[in-house]
Amino acid sequence: MPLTVTVGASGSGKTTFLDDVHKSHKCTYIRQYHQIRPYLTVTKIPNFDPSQLPYWETYVREGKEQSIQVGGTMAGEFTQGLSGGQRKLLLFELIYQRTITQRNLLIVLDEPFAGVTDDFVPFITQRLEEMRDRHNLLVVTNDHVQVLVQMADNT
């Protein structure tokens, strides 16, 4: 299945383009700025195995895996939990796990590397390679352009 990468500078309309794609096509859309409820306990997210996250073993070693919340701010109230980059990886992995048994979906990703440290880039690229075997992927980015362009079927 094709992996299409659209590259552009900040403010060039990439997210607007993806919003239009989302409005006109049935697709799974992972936005640049996620919207997961911060008070959710990660291990209680239905149909999700957090042990597949590259950073989860740290929480297991510390004995915190049953209490870690997604974290973030909602309605002006901050909830301690995962960092922004970890939340992004969680959402990415959640979509990966929930689409693994399906085929031929259009999955749209807006800046999948934004807020994620370089040490997690191989995890994301591996998941993208696995997802492209079953799905059509459309990615927009201005981060790690070289990595994505090398992977892409279309740019």
Helices and strands as residue ranges (DSSP letters): E 3-7, H 14-24, E 28-30, G 42-44, G 50-52, H 56-61, E 72-74, E 77-79, H 84-99, E 106-110, G 118-120, H 121-132, E 136-141, H 145-151
